[in-house]
Amino acid sequence: MRRKSWRLVIVGVVLVLLSNRVFLFMLDMAPKSNDPATLMRTVGQVSGVVGGIALVMIAFGLLGQKT
C-alpha cells in the first residue's frame, strides 16, 4: 500500500501556478525592456525549469511512499 504525499502535490500545483503567473506578468513588461527577446528567453527558461520541477514533485507526491 502506498501513501500519497499531499504536501508535495500542493506545493507542485502552487509552483506551476506561480511560474505561469510570473511568465504572463513578464510578458506584459517585455515591451518596456531594452532587449525584450533576451528577457523573455530568460524568463521562459526559468519558468520552464520551475514548471518541470513542479510536475516532478506532483508525480512523486501522487506515487507516494511505501508504508
N, C-alpha and C positions, 0 to 999 in steps of 0.2 A: 504494500500500500504506500502510495506517495502522498506527501502532504504539500499542498501548494503554498508558496510564499507570497502572500498578497501584498506585502510591503514592496517587494521588487516589482510586482506588476503595477502598483500605483505609482511608484517613482518613475518607472519606464513610461507610463502614459503621460505623466506630468512633463517629463523631459521631451517627449515627442511634441506635445503642445507648445512648450516653450521654444523649441528650435524652430517650429513653423512660425510662431509669432515674431521671433527675432528676425527671421528671414523676410517676412512681409513688412515689418517695421523698417528694416534697412532698404527694402525695395522703394519705399516712399522717400527715403533720404538720399538715394543714389544720384538723382539729378543735381543735387546741391554739392556733390563731391567734385574734387578736381579731376579724379580719374574713376568714373563710375564703373567701368568694366573690371578694373582690378579690385575695387571694393566689393562688387557683387561676386566675383570669383572667390575671394577670401571668405566672405560671409556664407556663400554656398558650400564651400568645403567644410567650414566649421559646423554649419547646420547639418550637413550630411553625416559627419562623424558623430555628432551628438545624437542624431536620429538613429544611426546604426547601433550605437551603444545602448540606446533606449530599447530598441527592438530585441537585442540580445538579452537585456535584463527582463523584458516581458516573457521571452521564451523560457529562460531559466526559472522565472517565477512560476510559470504555468506548469513546467515539468515537475518542479518541486524536488523534495529530498526524501530518501527512504526513511521510514520510521521503524 
